[in-house]
Amino acid sequence: MSEILRVEGLHAGYGKVPVLRDVSFHVNEGEVVAIIGPNGAGKTTLLKTISGLIRPTAGKILFEGQEIDGQPPHRITRIGLAHVPEGGRLFPNMSVRENLLMGAYSRREALRTGVLEEVYEMFPVLRERSRQMARTLSGGEKQMLAIGRGLASRPRFLMLDEPSLGLAPKLVDAIYGRLQMLRERGLTVLLVEQNIHYALELADRGYVLENGRIVLEGTGEELARSEHIKKHYLGL
């Protein structure tokens, strides 16, 4: 199994406020890897740093062996990495279809391969709502659109930040059902999630991030059995 992402000794933050401290991990091609941890641990900062929204202060980020730290976000998107941010960050006054087209903006060649039709097949409700403004969608539909927009660039590596945030359990089931489909299709996924049960059930491997540092790693099953996880995250 070949390695697609490697993060080595990463330090990053906001101004003079450090958030990530010496973070190192890797993701193999075709894996789903979860990053779990409490609020304020640095999970969102980690994804923003990988996708170029935040410049690291030290360390390396390698995508398929090439250093990408310090690259602007549009170049990182062009090489095949997509980031679905927390809350989706949709364009509220654009239609569903226009939002999907914006997802392919940096890789417009993807539109010629029928990628929008593939997104509609995965999320049929988006086809039904294609002319609606994004602001009129339900919470679950907005999350589906956010994921669909990420897929519209036909990425080789998809990063998801809290896809279950604010959703009712039935909708979380629906979202994770679609993520399982992506896993079965071989898409590599880096998943940040506070919903530990869903994350570890889906993930091949996971890392626990606390206070800006990786404190634990293992397979999804190993982490689910970990006394640290049971005590601090599952209340067992």
N, C-alpha and C positions, 0 to 999 in steps of 0.2 A: 504494500500500500504506500503510495508516494505522498510525501508531505506537501501541502499546498500553502500553509501559513506557519510562520515561526516568529514569535515575539521573544526578544532576548533583552533582559535587563532594562525593561522600559520604565522610564520615569516621565510623568506628565502632570500638568495641573493647570490652574488658572492664575495668570500673573505670578506672584510670588508664593501662592498657596499650593503646596504639593498635594497631589491626590493619589497618583500611582507611584509605588516605590519598588523598583527592582522586580517588575513583573515579567515572568518568563513562562511560555507555554507553546504548544504547537497543535495544529489541526491537520489531520490526514485527509486526502482526497476521498470524498464520498461519506465522510463521517458527519454525524451531528454531535457537536460538542456544546455543553451547557456551561455557562458561567453563572454561579449562584452566589448569593450573599445578601446581607442586610441593606437597607436604605443607607446611602451615603458611603458605601464601600468603595465606589469608583467604577462600577460596572458600565454605566453610561459613558463615563469619561474614557474608558478603555475602547469602546466601539468608536467613539468620536475620534480618538487618536489614530486608530487603524484606518478609518475612512478619510483622514486628512483634514478634519474639521478643527483639530487641535494639534499643534506641533509638539512632539516630545522634547523634553529637555535632555534626555540621555536614552541610550539603548537603540535597538534595531527592530524594524518590522520588515520581514521578508515575505513576499508573495511569489510563489513558484521560484524561489531562489533569488529574486531581484529585490533590492532594497527599495521600499516605497515610503519610508518615513520622510516627512517634509514635502512630499508630492501634493499638489492641489487636488481637491476632491474629484474634479471632472476627469483628471487623468487616471485616478484610481478606479473610477467607474468604468473607464474605457478598457482597462485591462481585465475586467470581469468580476469586480467586487461591488456588490450592492448593499446598501445600508437602509433598513427600514427603522426609522427612529421611534422612540417612545412617543405614543400618542398619534403616530402616523404622519403628522405635519402635512396634511393634504392642502391642496389649493381649494379653499371652500367655495369660491365663486366661479370655479371651472366645473364642467360636467365630468361625469365618471370617465368617459372616453378621453377627454382632454387631459385628465390627470394621468391616465395610462400612457398617453402619448408623451407627456412630460417625462415619464419614467424612462422612456427610450431616447430621450433627447441627446444624450452623450454617445449613444450607440444606435443611431438611426437605421443602420443596416439590419438590426434585429427586426424591424417592422416588415421587411421584405420576406421574412422567413415564417410569417403567420403567427408571430408570438402573441398578438392580441387575441386571436381566436383560441389559442391555448389557455390564456388567462381566463377567458369567458367559459371555457369548458371546465376549468377547475372551480371557478366561482360563477355559476350560472346566474346568480342574482345580479351580478355586475352587467351582464348582457341586458337584463330586464331594465336596469336603471341607467343604461349607458348615456341617456340624454339628460338625466337629472343632475342638478348641482350637488357637489359633494357635501355641502353643508346640510342638505335635506336627508342624508342617509342616517340610518340607525347606527348605534355604536358598533355592533358586530359587522355591519356592512362597511363602515368606515375602515375597520381593521382589515377586512378582506380586500378593500381597495388599496390600502397602504401596502399590503403584501403583493397584490397584483402589480402595483406600480413598480415595486422592486424587481419583480420577475420580468417586467417589460423590457428590461435591458439585456435579457437572456444572460444572467450572470453565471459564473462558474462557482461563485462563493457568495452566499447570502447571510447577512448579519441581521438578526431580529432583536429589537430592544423591547422587552415586556409586551409580547403580543397578546397576553391575556388581561392586561391592565384594564380594570373597570368594567369587565364583561361579566354577564351572568353565567353561571356554570354551564348551561346548555350551549351558549355561544362559545365558551371556551372549548367544549367538546368538539364543536364544529370546526373551529380554527385549528385545533391540534389534529383533527382528522385530515385536514388539508396538508398540514406539515408532515404528517406520516406519508402522504402521497408523494410529497417532494423527496422525502428520504428514500422511498422505494424507487424513485426515478434516478437516484444517485447524486442529487444535488448536495453539495457540501454546505453545511449550515453551522453558524456560530450563534448560539441562542443565549441571550441574557434574560433571566426570568426569576421572579420572586415566588412563583407558584411551583414549589419544590416537587410536588407529586408529579405534575405534568412534565416538568423539565427532565427529571431523572428517568421517567418511564420512556420518554422519546429518545434521550441521548445515548450515544455509544459510550462517551466518556464525559467527565465533568471536572470543573475546577471550582473551588470555593475561594472567593475573594472577600477578605475582611480588612478594613482599615488600609486599603490600597495595596495589600499584599496577597499572594496566593498562599493559603495556609493548608490546603488539602486537595488531593486529586485522586481520581480513580475512575473505574467504569461506573455507569449509571447505577448498576446493581450494588457495587461496593459502597458508593456514597449513600445510597438509600439505607444500607445496613449499618452505616457508621454511627457510633454512639454520639459523636460530635453533632452530626446532622439531626439525629433523633432528639437530642437535648435542646439544641439551640434553634432549630428551625421547625421541627414537627411537634414539639411539646410533649414528647413521649418519655 
